[in-house]
Amino acid sequence: MKAIFHPEAHQEMIESARFYEEKSRGLGADFLTVVENTTRRIEQNPEAGTIERASIRKRLVPGFPFTILYEIQLDRIFLAAVMHQQRRPGYWKTRLE
């Protein structure tokens, strides 16, 4: 099944990569690579993610304080957030279709 980012989740990922790149050259690219790898793992085994609430599952982004929140739908995996673990819990709930 194919993973599709909510536009705001995609933007979160890009903004976080820019932040890390400003901290240290190459760190932003490392962040994007790890998010991409985590997304592939979600696609390969979507039910492996821990249930966050109701139909929402989560996977940690290794090496970074981020979690990918997603929902398994009929024809896709909907990535609702690339969420920093220490900021605004629950802000992503309005993104669910």
Residue frames as a rotation matrix with the C-alpha (Angstrom) as fourth column:
MET 1
0.580 0.815 0.000 0.00
0.815 -0.580 0.000 0.00
0.000 0.000 -1.000 0.00
LYS 2
-0.219 -0.639 0.737 1.23
0.638 -0.665 -0.387 3.52
0.738 0.386 0.553 -0.81
ALA 3
-0.085 0.101 -0.991 1.74
0.896 -0.429 -0.120 6.15
-0.437 -0.898 -0.054 1.88
ILE 4
0.033 0.197 0.980 0.37
0.640 -0.758 0.131 9.63
0.768 0.622 -0.151 1.16
PHE 5
-0.753 -0.366 -0.547 1.35
0.656 -0.494 -0.571 12.67
-0.061 -0.789 0.612 3.24
HIS 6
0.596 0.772 -0.221 -1.22
0.771 -0.627 -0.113 15.19
-0.226 -0.103 -0.969 4.34
PRO 7
0.453 -0.449 0.770 0.09
0.437 -0.641 -0.631 18.48
0.777 0.622 -0.094 2.87
GLU 8
0.682 -0.186 0.707 0.71
-0.598 -0.698 0.393 19.93
0.421 -0.691 -0.588 6.34
ALA 9
0.828 -0.425 0.366 2.54
0.042 0.698 0.715 16.77
-0.559 -0.577 0.595 7.44
HIS 10
0.496 -0.653 0.573 4.77
0.846 0.214 -0.489 17.07
0.197 0.727 0.658 4.37
GLN 11
0.497 -0.263 0.827 5.41
-0.048 -0.960 -0.276 20.72
0.867 0.098 -0.489 5.23
GLU 12
0.882 -0.176 0.438 6.31
-0.450 -0.034 0.893 19.76
-0.143 -0.984 -0.109 8.83
MET 13
0.686 -0.638 0.351 8.86
0.599 0.768 0.227 17.31
-0.414 0.055 0.909 7.50
ILE 14
0.349 -0.544 0.763 10.44
0.698 -0.392 -0.599 19.92
0.625 0.742 0.243 5.19
GLU 15
0.628 -0.069 0.775 10.52
-0.372 -0.902 0.220 22.63
0.684 -0.427 -0.592 7.88
SER 16
0.892 -0.313 0.326 12.10
-0.193 0.388 0.901 20.22
-0.408 -0.867 0.286 10.37
ALA 17
0.523 -0.728 0.444 14.74
0.848 0.497 -0.182 19.24
-0.088 0.472 0.877 7.80
ARG 18
0.388 -0.352 0.852 15.55
0.267 -0.842 -0.469 22.92
0.882 0.409 -0.233 7.24
PHE 19
0.835 -0.039 0.549 15.85
-0.512 -0.419 0.750 23.45
0.201 -0.907 -0.370 11.00
TYR 20
0.774 -0.556 0.303 18.28
0.246 0.705 0.665 20.53
-0.583 -0.441 0.682 11.33
GLU 21
0.446 -0.616 0.649 20.26
0.837 0.031 -0.547 21.66
0.317 0.787 0.529 8.29
GLU 22
0.562 -0.204 0.801 20.74
-0.189 -0.975 -0.116 25.08
0.805 -0.086 -0.587 9.90
LYS 23
0.876 -0.227 0.426 22.02
-0.410 0.115 0.905 23.40
-0.255 -0.967 0.007 13.06
SER 24
-0.096 -0.916 0.390 24.52
-0.303 0.400 0.865 21.22
-0.948 -0.035 -0.315 11.22
ARG 25
-0.076 0.010 -0.997 25.27
-0.991 -0.111 0.075 20.79
-0.110 0.994 0.018 7.54
GLY 26
-0.672 -0.133 -0.728 23.95
-0.426 0.874 0.234 17.44
0.605 0.468 -0.644 6.33
LEU 27
-0.937 0.320 0.139 21.71
0.013 0.432 -0.902 16.85
-0.349 -0.843 -0.409 9.34
GLY 28
-0.139 0.922 -0.362 18.62
-0.749 -0.337 -0.571 17.96
-0.648 0.191 0.737 7.44
ALA 29
-0.066 0.034 -0.997 19.34
-0.868 0.490 0.074 15.42
0.492 0.871 -0.003 4.70
ASP 30
-0.930 -0.282 -0.236 19.89
-0.118 0.837 -0.534 12.77
0.349 -0.469 -0.812 7.37
PHE 31
-0.623 0.768 0.149 16.50
-0.320 -0.076 -0.944 13.62
-0.714 -0.636 0.293 8.87
LEU 32
0.123 0.690 -0.714 14.77
-0.965 -0.085 -0.248 13.30
-0.232 0.719 0.655 5.48
THR 33
-0.430 -0.368 -0.824 16.46
-0.603 0.797 -0.041 9.96
0.672 0.479 -0.565 4.83
VAL 34
-0.998 0.053 0.019 15.34
0.017 0.616 -0.788 8.56
-0.053 -0.786 -0.616 8.17
VAL 35
-0.278 0.954 -0.108 11.76
-0.560 -0.253 -0.789 9.81
-0.780 -0.159 0.605 7.63
GLU 36
0.063 0.260 -0.964 11.75
-0.976 0.219 -0.005 8.21
0.210 0.940 0.268 4.17
ASN 37
-0.742 -0.406 -0.534 13.03
-0.298 0.912 -0.281 4.92
0.601 -0.050 -0.798 5.60
THR 38
-0.852 0.494 0.176 10.40
-0.084 0.202 -0.976 5.00
-0.517 -0.846 -0.130 8.34
THR 39
-0.018 0.860 -0.511 7.72
-0.859 -0.275 -0.432 5.69
-0.512 0.431 0.743 5.73
ARG 40
-0.228 -0.134 -0.964 8.90
-0.766 0.636 0.093 2.67
0.601 0.760 -0.248 3.72
ARG 41
-0.982 -0.125 -0.138 8.71
-0.009 0.770 -0.638 0.49
0.186 -0.626 -0.757 6.83
ILE 42
-0.466 0.885 0.008 5.16
-0.414 -0.210 -0.886 1.75
-0.782 -0.416 0.464 7.39
GLU 43
0.081 0.490 -0.868 4.27
-0.996 0.020 -0.082 0.87
-0.022 0.872 0.490 3.78
GLN 44
-0.519 -0.401 -0.755 5.78
-0.504 0.857 -0.108 -2.61
0.690 0.324 -0.647 4.11
ASN 45
-0.533 0.318 -0.784 4.08
0.665 0.731 -0.155 -3.44
0.524 -0.604 -0.601 7.39
PRO 46
-0.382 0.386 0.840 1.43
-0.226 -0.920 0.320 -0.84
0.896 -0.067 0.439 8.27
GLU 47
0.660 0.744 -0.105 -0.07
-0.102 0.227 0.969 -2.79
0.744 -0.629 0.226 11.15
ALA 48
0.036 -0.748 -0.663 3.24
0.798 0.421 -0.432 -2.91
0.602 -0.513 0.612 13.02
GLY 49
-0.593 -0.257 0.763 2.81
-0.081 -0.924 -0.374 0.65
0.801 -0.284 0.527 14.30
THR 50
-0.824 0.264 -0.502 1.58
0.555 0.192 -0.809 1.11
-0.117 -0.945 -0.305 17.83
ILE 51
0.055 0.918 0.393 -2.02
0.785 -0.283 0.551 2.27
0.617 0.278 -0.736 18.12
GLU 52
-0.910 -0.322 0.263 -2.12
0.156 -0.851 -0.502 5.90
0.385 -0.415 0.824 19.26
ARG 53
-0.582 0.813 0.019 -5.91
-0.255 -0.161 -0.953 6.18
-0.772 -0.560 0.301 19.44
ALA 54
0.486 0.871 -0.077 -8.84
-0.432 0.163 -0.887 4.69
-0.760 0.464 0.455 17.52
SER 55
0.893 -0.086 0.441 -7.53
0.397 0.610 -0.686 4.02
-0.210 0.788 0.579 13.98
ILE 56
0.747 -0.656 0.104 -4.37
-0.530 -0.683 -0.502 6.12
0.400 0.320 -0.859 14.29
ARG 57
0.786 -0.589 -0.188 -1.03
0.617 0.736 0.276 4.36
-0.024 -0.334 0.942 14.54
LYS 58
0.823 -0.566 -0.059 2.44
-0.558 -0.823 0.110 5.72
-0.111 -0.058 -0.992 15.19
ARG 59
0.656 -0.753 -0.042 6.03
0.716 0.639 -0.281 4.92
0.238 0.154 0.959 14.32
LEU 60
0.642 -0.534 -0.550 9.04
0.113 -0.644 0.757 6.59
-0.758 -0.548 -0.353 15.88
VAL 61
0.874 -0.485 0.015 11.61
-0.123 -0.252 -0.960 8.26
0.469 0.838 -0.280 13.63
PRO 62
0.671 -0.627 -0.396 14.92
0.741 0.538 0.403 6.70
-0.040 -0.563 0.825 14.78
GLY 63
-0.317 -0.948 -0.002 17.57
0.946 -0.316 -0.074 9.16
0.069 -0.025 0.997 15.94
PHE 64
-0.813 0.138 0.565 15.22
-0.032 -0.980 0.194 12.15
0.581 0.140 0.802 16.04
PRO 65
-0.861 0.499 -0.100 12.49
0.153 0.066 -0.986 13.21
-0.486 -0.864 -0.134 18.50
PHE 66
-0.492 0.690 -0.531 9.71
-0.869 -0.425 0.254 12.73
-0.050 0.587 0.808 15.93
THR 67
-0.541 0.464 0.701 6.78
0.160 0.875 -0.456 10.39
-0.826 -0.134 -0.548 15.45
ILE 68
-0.872 0.380 -0.309 4.89
-0.398 -0.182 0.899 9.67
0.286 0.907 0.310 12.24
LEU 69
-0.481 0.814 0.327 1.15
-0.191 0.266 -0.945 9.38
-0.856 -0.516 0.027 12.88
TYR 70
-0.823 0.132 -0.552 -0.86
-0.547 0.071 0.834 7.53
0.149 0.989 0.014 10.26
GLU 71
-0.003 0.888 0.459 -4.13
-0.600 0.366 -0.711 5.83
-0.800 -0.277 0.532 9.43
ILE 72
-0.921 -0.194 0.339 -4.55
0.106 0.711 0.695 2.71
-0.376 0.676 -0.634 7.32
GLN 73
-0.102 0.896 -0.433 -7.31
-0.715 -0.368 -0.595 3.41
-0.692 0.249 0.678 4.81
LEU 74
0.705 0.510 0.493 -8.85
-0.093 0.755 -0.649 1.23
-0.703 0.412 0.580 2.10
ASP 75
0.875 -0.284 0.392 -6.45
0.462 0.252 -0.850 2.15
0.142 0.925 0.352 -0.70
ARG 76
0.185 -0.836 0.516 -3.62
0.024 -0.521 -0.853 4.00
0.983 0.170 -0.076 1.02
ILE 77
0.058 -0.243 -0.968 -1.79
0.997 0.059 0.045 4.84
0.047 -0.968 0.246 4.22
PHE 78
0.584 0.266 0.767 -2.62
0.310 -0.946 0.092 8.40
0.750 0.184 -0.635 5.21
LEU 79
-0.340 -0.781 -0.524 0.27
0.891 -0.088 -0.446 10.12
0.302 -0.618 0.726 7.02
ALA 80
0.650 0.755 0.090 -1.39
0.659 -0.618 0.428 12.73
0.379 -0.219 -0.899 9.21
ALA 81
0.919 -0.331 0.212 1.67
-0.391 -0.830 0.398 14.18
0.045 -0.449 -0.893 10.95
VAL 82
0.151 -0.941 -0.304 5.44
0.585 0.333 -0.740 14.18
0.797 -0.066 0.600 11.26
MET 83
0.805 0.473 0.358 5.15
-0.018 -0.584 0.812 15.31
0.593 -0.660 -0.461 14.85
HIS 84
-0.406 -0.866 0.293 7.86
-0.329 -0.161 -0.931 16.55
0.853 -0.474 -0.219 17.20
GLN 85
-0.135 0.358 -0.924 7.39
0.599 0.772 0.212 14.55
0.789 -0.524 -0.319 20.39
GLN 86
-0.558 -0.153 -0.816 7.62
0.810 -0.316 -0.494 17.55
-0.182 -0.936 0.300 22.71
ARG 87
-0.962 0.175 -0.208 5.26
-0.207 -0.967 0.147 19.98
-0.176 0.185 0.967 20.98
ARG 88
-0.438 0.873 -0.215 1.50
-0.883 -0.463 -0.080 20.55
-0.169 0.155 0.973 20.82
PRO 89
-0.939 0.125 0.320 0.01
0.136 0.991 0.013 17.09
-0.315 0.056 -0.947 21.28
GLY 90
-0.200 0.953 0.227 -3.21
0.670 0.302 -0.678 16.53
-0.715 0.016 -0.699 19.36
TYR 91
-0.266 0.086 -0.960 -2.82
-0.387 -0.922 0.024 19.42
-0.883 0.378 0.278 16.88
TRP 92
-0.913 -0.254 -0.320 -2.99
-0.391 0.317 0.864 16.98
-0.118 0.914 -0.389 13.97
LYS 93
-0.618 0.690 0.377 -6.47
0.373 0.679 -0.632 15.60
-0.693 -0.250 -0.677 14.76
THR 94
0.247 0.747 -0.617 -8.19
-0.281 -0.554 -0.784 18.04
-0.927 0.367 0.074 12.39
ARG 95
-0.413 -0.528 -0.742 -6.22
-0.857 -0.050 0.513 16.51
-0.308 0.848 -0.432 9.49
LEU 96
-0.791 0.128 0.598 -8.10
0.132 0.991 -0.037 13.24
-0.597 0.050 -0.800 9.52
GLU 97
-0.800 0.485 -0.353 -10.45
-0.533 -0.302 0.790 12.77
0.277 0.820 0.500 6.61
